[in-house]
Amino acid sequence: MNENYLNRISDALKKLFDRHRIVFWYDEGATMYDIFQSLDLEGVSKLELDGNAFSLKYNMVVANPDSRFIVYSRFAVPDNEANWLLDLQLAGGMFYADLSSLYAGECHIPMELRSEIVDGHEAFFKVAENRLALAEKLTGSEKKQAIEWCMLLIACRCDGTLDDLLFALFDEEKKGKSTLYKRIVSYKLEDTLWNKLSDKFRYNRERGVKNLIIVLFQADLQRYFGSAELAGDALLFMSKWKDSSRHSETFTYWSHELEQDLNIASVLMQHPVESILKIDTYACVNWIVATALQSHILNNTIAVDTAEKWIAMRQQLLFFNEAEHTLLALLEACRMLDEVRKCDFSVTSAAGAFQTYYKQWFLIDQHYRHYFQQVAQAENASMLGLITEQIQNVYSNSYLLVLNNNWQSLVDRLDCWQISGITPQTSFYNSYVKPYIEQKKRIFVVISDALRYESMVELDGMIAGLNMFSTSMCTPMLGMIPSYTQLGMAALLPHQMLSYENDNDMVFADGISTQGTDQRTKVLQSAYKESIALTAETFLSMSSKDAREFFKDFNVIYIYSNVIDKAGDNKTSEGTVFAATQDELNHIVRMVKHIGNCNGSNMLITADHGYLYQNEQLEESDFADFKPMGEVFKVNRRFVIGNNLVEGKAVKTWRSEQLGLKPGVMLQTAKSISRIKVQGAGSRFVHGGSSLQEVVVPVLEVNRSRKTDISQVGIDVIGGASRITSNQHTVSFYQTEPMSEKVKARSLRMGFYDDKGGLISDLVTLVFDSMATESVLREKKHTFTFKSSVSRLNGKEVELRLEELISGSDQYKLYKMASYRMSILFSAEF
């Protein structure tokens, strides 16, 4: 015998003595007697059994009851009837010196199983790393099935669950490898794997990792149509796989692969769209929904609320991000077209038209902007081609042109630029800023160049949703015409009279130039000394501490931001004006927060003018048949400034005093939405005229409090004390209040747990974000599927736990809990 073999026997015996005081070694034929003689185990006495059973028993039981003994016999194990040491043998350990027995002893495998386990999986036990891992898992009391399951997990380097083992196999299959499965086969553990899958999932198809993946995906899809080939535990596995942040990449890979291999799109297209909306097994569902929406929109056969429900349903599911912008573009198209169809653009008075615009018509401009914002990011822009043509045609010809032609007919009748009941832009300082001065309150005025009314409405919602900020959308002002930056900015400053002084478009306030922040500061300080004007960039570059110190000497702070107009007024970038609008909204939100951090409590947000924008190349007919003539100081796509100007049918000619300006200048504004031909200038983004989009100037009041005012919607479980009688149970959840700017949505992870905290159902995340005022519309339902093992809980209480994610972490906290009683009698129901 070599030394290595002797050491292995010694190690095996030491492990036996860790659990037994007396160890028996029957060595028929005495082939291992020399090894026995050579053994030197600390604290263990060696005894030989050879017709001396009674004396040995006395020695071990009476004389030395606490000592450890190894009892060696040259003979075979005697029959129980003739074995006078049977009681000690049963209570003690048995040692076998053959290799398989040594492996069994090393791994705590009962000797009666060594032939089936060790000999049956010889390749597994030849690897020392496997034996070491198995020894750490087993206690010596496990049955064959449990031991082989542990071996299977070790072979795949997994911990504990079938789910983890499958994740490992599926991930390897994704990489085009089969190392783990080949190892399972070489260890003769494949029966263990497939028997487990048969038992848990009811999988009895052809063996193979990819075959299993295919059947799992097929079953997951089948459940949406009322039946599934596999057991509930298989569907729970699929649900867990989808939700796993660690393994979702593998799920996505196989979903896309099988979607193509199995031609899933053509299969699902045979079903009504409404029946597949909840399917999250394959990404192609999004594109089937998108195709259906496209057809419905082109043919005007879908209601907006139906389209919104479709998108809302898809929004909470896996793969939505792969078609998000395309679907949202379609939704915005549906909304815009619906608004146009239901609006009457006839007008009878300037005041009525102005009011209807800011109460209703502005939504069309907003949806138009949102549509093209989504198109710019669309995953499948070609799908939107026909929709874009329709949107452009309807927006330009059925809305923008019709509305502003009608509006122009009213403008043409005006003798001066004012509308009864509407605050003129020139009154901004006295109407909005001066009251804060009189109350000795500091006021921050944020002026965004070319921020349209429709964009301010969106900004209102963004700021109102901030903690400790409240907003009030004021009645918009009538913007100056020509509606361009110099004049609009000047109108927002304190003044008695605005004027043109130098035969150009520069505007003066009471004789002071309004060009640039230094000059605007002079104008502000001429009315109230503790005033200052600065750019948004300067303001945002200050730390909160520095800004607080800086503003100690000022109570009126004008802050100017120029993101939208800067992009739109450049011919090369005018096509990005909608993206620039979104950037500006975020920019202003950042300023509002910074003002709050500087202890600013009162804010006004407004604009110098709006704009017209058509996201298409304009036709020759969109340009006015007009050439400015006379003493021309300034020509723009939408206006002319000069003296002795020659009138034309395409423009309305004004004297400066008719526009509230110092007499002595003539001005012309292009009618409706037409453009004046100007060499080299952009034509899609224009302003300077009198269209509603240009002259409805928004004003938003913002206040910051010192008290938190943000909350989340509450969620109740309806019927929480009911009984669960089958493997599927539907639970209703009620959102206690509508979502709003100050009441945020709540996302909850839900699942059923047993009394030991073990998950016994699928785990689902529901988002409660309904804005419906009718309570019945704020109810959601989910049908939970239970594991097959829950029948063991019959008659016991289980818990439905609602948990929410702890901000900034991947951990969850308990939100609410409801108790249910299990009344499932037979696991066969699964």
Summary of the structure (lengths in Angstrom):
residues: 830
radius of gyration: 40.4
end to end distance: 57.0
largest distance: 139.2
contacts: 2643
relative contact order: 0.06
helix: 47%
strand: 19%
